[in-house]
């Protein structure tokens, strides 16, 4: 049973900060997700503009993370 959840969260944040980013592994994950979506018939969408708002939100998050890591 966790008695001090704040301490656990602090430990998790510290571990995440210390962990090095594996760009190759991340691209492999993205590629696997792309292949799975393609095989399920989800990607490419019938209407290319579907999900544009979601794409913009994702781009903003990704760009923000890259700036924060500099």
N, C-alpha and C positions, 0 to 999 in steps of 0.2 A: 504494500500500500504506500502510495506517495504522500508524504506528510508536508513537504515543503515544495510546492509546485513552482514557486518563483525561482528557487535555486536550480531546479531541473531545467527550466526555460533558459536561465542564464548559462548553464553548462552547454545546452544544445546550441545556443547562439555562438558561444565561444568555439565549439567544435566546427560549426559551419564556417566561421571566419577563418579558421586555420586550414580548412580543407582547400586544396589546390583545385582549380578548375581544369577539367580534362576536356578540352575542346573536341578532340577526335571522338571521344565517347559520346559527347553531346550530339555531334553530327550523326553518329551511328544511330542514336535513339530517334532523332528526327527523321532520318531516312527510313527506319523500320516503321515508324508511325505513318509516313507517307505511303509506303508500300501497302500497309494494312488498309488504309483508307481507300486506296485505289482498288484493291481486291474486293473490298466491300461495296464498291460502286458509289462511295460517298464523294470521292474526289476524282476528277475535277467536277465542280458543280455544273449543273445544266445552265444556270444563269450565273455568269462570272461575277456579277455585282452582289450576289447573295453573300452575306457575311462580311461586307466591306467595313462596316462599323467595327466588327470584332477584329478584323485585320489591323485597323488603325489603332485600336486599343492595345493590341499585342505589340505593335511597332513602338508605341509610346513607352510601354513597359521595358521592352528590350533596350531601347535607346537610353532610357533612364538608368538601367543597370550598368550599361557600358560606361556611362559617365561617372557613376558612383564608384566604379572599381579603379578608376585612374588615379 
